[in-house]
Amino acid sequence: MPEDDDLNYPLLNLLLLQRYGRGFTTTDVARLWLDELPAGRTFTAERVAYRNLLDGVEPPLTAVHRNPFREWIGAQIRADVHGWTHPGDPVAAAGQAYRDAALTHTANGVYGAMFVAGALATAATGTADVHRSLAGGLAVIPPRSRLAVAVRRGIGLARETTDWDLVVDRLHAELGGYHWVHAVPNAALLAAALTYADGDFGRSICAAVSGGWDTDSNGATAGSVAGLLAGHPDRLPERWTSPLKNRLATSVPSFDGIGFDTLAELTHLEAVRP
């Protein structure tokens, strides 16, 4: 699979757990980025935070100093490993996601990461359906936050009708005032897509991508949740997996060319580590 800047972050978070364990701090995240993440592969909030680190600004001020992107989707798309490695413990998953997100984001930018981590941790139990998984994500963020309100709205709209185009039109009408990379509308669309597709892998991804806004991020997170719900790689349709050729290109040192099967094994080791 060709390099994608978003996919550098699951690799970095795997390294984070390998080096510092589950008790890592936001300062550990910063140290790892400076050691392993090429600055040219960062964008928006991540690039501002990286620049702040180079200027001597310490976390959590890195998230707020001259950072107009601090409630965008960047931390949300970094949250997968935190959920995958805490099956059945959405609170711990959200705590990890919070410490990661605090380097670059605030408020709803952080809540988006916590929501995704909590939903993934719930899905990783192997006993929850997509609706319980989304509820698990909602349970770990402030219920009156704009992001929580938007997520509940997305879920509600998807339950009201089977017309996905109508759901998307309503979401864009209500949340279109946000920037297209902001965490709030994208989290709402993600939740709506997963609800509409009832956790089906292909339908979840296609619904999320066809809904617009940050399409690659939403499609990836929808696939992350739905893939867990599928329960085993063999249950994922081959048309989604075979084009990847079990290979990932990346700028993160020591990971270029690694297989997805190896990454799964390494992630599982972190999930079962005491």
Phi, psi and omega in degrees: 000134179298159181296141174224128185301327180297326184281354173293330188287322172300325178293317178297320181288331172295315175300320180303313180291322179296322185273320189244350181075182184290345179271019181303155177251169176297327176296325175297320177300315180299315180298317180297317179300314181296328180280324194237343186255116176298132183301326181290352179260011177254155182215159176045238186299323180294322179291319179297314180297320178298314178299319178299319177300316180295333178275001178091008177281134182262151174292147007270005180296340177302334182279339187246338184288111179051044184237089179284357184257014193288351173246020177277187194273357188306313181292327179298323182278355176265359195273350190304310184300326180296323176284317182300327186267007177229056181301126178083002181229073183296332179294314178295321178299316179294325177296317176297315181299323179298313183294328175290309186295330185297344176293328192233340191226165175224167171045237185297335174296325176282319182298326178299319178294317180295320179299311181295316179299317179294320178295318180292320178298323178290316179297328184289353178293334184084359181241348183266146171270182185295327183289319175293326179296315178296321177297323177297324176291318179295330185291344185252011177235157180303123188294338181259007176293156179300326181291317179296318178299317181293320178297315179297324178294317178299316178298316181297317179297319181291336178277339185281334186211153175265004179270099184297323179300322179294318177301313181297316180299319180294317179297318180292326178293322185273329186240008183292350178286344177281157170297149186291349177255002180294147183294325188298302182295326181290323176294321178297316179295318178302311181296321178295317181297315180295321179293313180301316183278355180055034177084357178298134188299300184296316181294324179297313180296313183295321178295316181297316182290318182291345180283350176087201188056226186275082195295317183291323179294313182293320178297320180294316181290322175300318178293327178297313179293309184294328177295320175298317181296332178296328171094339182198143180304327181295343180271359176272133181303136184299331181295341177270331188260322186297325179297340181284339177056029176049045181210136180237125173271139182202158175271353180287120184305143177077355180251348185298127180086005182291152178273150178294331177294320177294319177298321178297318179295317180295321178293319178298322177300321178288328180292327183260358179294134180299000000 
